[in-house]
Structures are given as structure tokens and as C-alpha cells.
Amino acid sequence: MKIFTSAAKLQKWCREKKRNGRRIALVPTMGCLHEGHLSLIETARRKKADEIVVSIFVNPVQFGPNEDYAKYPREEKADLAKCRKARATAVFLPSPAEMYASDHSVYVNEETLSKGLCGARRPGHFRGVCTVVAKLFNIVGPDFAVFGQKDYQQAQVIKRMVRDLDFGIDIVVAPIVREKSGLAKSSRNTYLDEGEKERAVVLSRAVAGVKAGEKAAAAKRRLRKMIDDAGLETDYVEIVSPDTLEDVKSVRKGDVVLVAAKCGKTRLIDNGKI
Ligand code: PAF
């Protein structure tokens, strides 16, 4: 497994691989790898990638000033071991200075799908995500990239960016990986104590608790109560149409339930398709 810290060196390596007809997959991550990430690598392999490039970069530009950038878990050594075991062929581990020149001044802004849900609560978040993902796409030039459905809005925003900016990269969205309890795997679960982990399971029950044919407003009220009664603080409960992320009035098959809530000090998200 090759390890790169230089964008230029990785770009050169990827271009060489492409010239030799190799099919490249990119799996962008912020590290602290868990089974959810490993399933993205596995998906890349199942989709017949010859080279699987995993990027590990806690992207400062997608964190707000009062968010957890400084304390976001960083486990470089363990992450590299996991990538090796999962048979990634290259890992990109850049420093913030490698990714952002001190006078960096170009950003990518998606202006519709980013507005609601997490975008409304985390101003600038998707601008930071789109910017770093666009940079990774330009560095690696993958045939396809794999993202997790856990960040449903993020996957939709990236698909839109790829379409509108003609990246010509296939975006593959892999299903959410859950603990036995139902809790969606997330690097931020490392912030939770045992009691919080038990309470947080309500989010997976909530997203599974909506049926086609229901009025969305009533379903959202019910889920909100369910989450708050479990001792979490609901941030949002929304039921949206899968591609436009617009609110629906009556729930139909294929719509998506998205929830965000604070469990203690930790903000968690989950979602599920009806
Ligand atoms: O989903 C994540 O871990 C991040 O938002 C991503 C896509 C790696 C960009 O920093």
C-alpha cells in the first residue's frame, strides 16, 4: 500500500495508473475508520476498482468555528493498519497546509440542496465539503468515488456538484452500516458514553418508524417526541423527496426520513428510505 502526503506525487501516481488502463476508485474519509468506512472500501473492490485510494483528511474548511475540528478523533496509525487490511492500494494523508495554500481563495458552493437540513444548521459546511471533494477529485481523477448513505444530504450535494461541474466521475452511495443495536456507525460515536450509546439507538428506531401513506407533519411530530422522550435534543426531523430534498406532505415509498439530534454534547444524524 502506497502512502502519500503530497498531492502532486499522488496525482502523478494516479495519472500513471490511468495511462496503464487501471480503474481507480476514491474513498474520501476523515479517518477514525470504522466498519462503515471499510464497507466503502469493500464496495470499491466489488465495483472492480484496480486501485483503491483512501483519503484521510480532517478538513478544517467544513467545520464551523464552534464545532469539533480540534477534538475530532485522529488515529493515523490504526487507520493505516485498517486500510492495509482492507487492501486499499494507496492512502492520501495530507496536512492542512498541503491542501490549502495560506492564500487559498477558491471554493465550490452548491446552492440548492445544501440549503436545508444540516446545511441550515452548519453554515458553510457543504461549501467546505464540496471544495475538498472537488480538490480530491482533481488530484486523484478517479473513475468513481464511494460515499456513505449515512451522510445522505452530502451524497446528494456531491452528485449535484459532479453533474453541474462535469466531473465525469460516478458517485456510488453505499448503505449505512449499523451497530447490532441499530445505531449508525459514526466516528463521532467515540464521543458517546455507554448510556448515551443506548439512548442514541432511538434515532435508528425513529427513521424506521414512518410508513408510506402517512401525513408527513404527523409523522414528524411523532418522531420528534420519540427522540426527545429518549433524552436527546432533536435538531431536525424531516421527510423529503430523495433527489430534490424538498419536504413532502404525504409520505410515499422512496422518500427519505432524516433526523439530527444532540445526545449529550454530541450531534448525531441518521436517515432511512421509506
Ligand atoms: O464524509 C466525510 O467524512 C467528509 O465530509 C468527506 C466527504 C471526507 C469530506 O471531507
Boltz pocket constraint, residues with backbone or C-beta under 6 A from the ligand:
constraints:
  - pocket:
      binder: B
      contacts: [[A, 28], [A, 29], [A, 30], [A, 55], [A, 57], [A, 59], [A, 62], [A, 128], [A, 129], [A, 132], [A, 133], [A, 151], [A, 154]]
      max_distance: 6.0
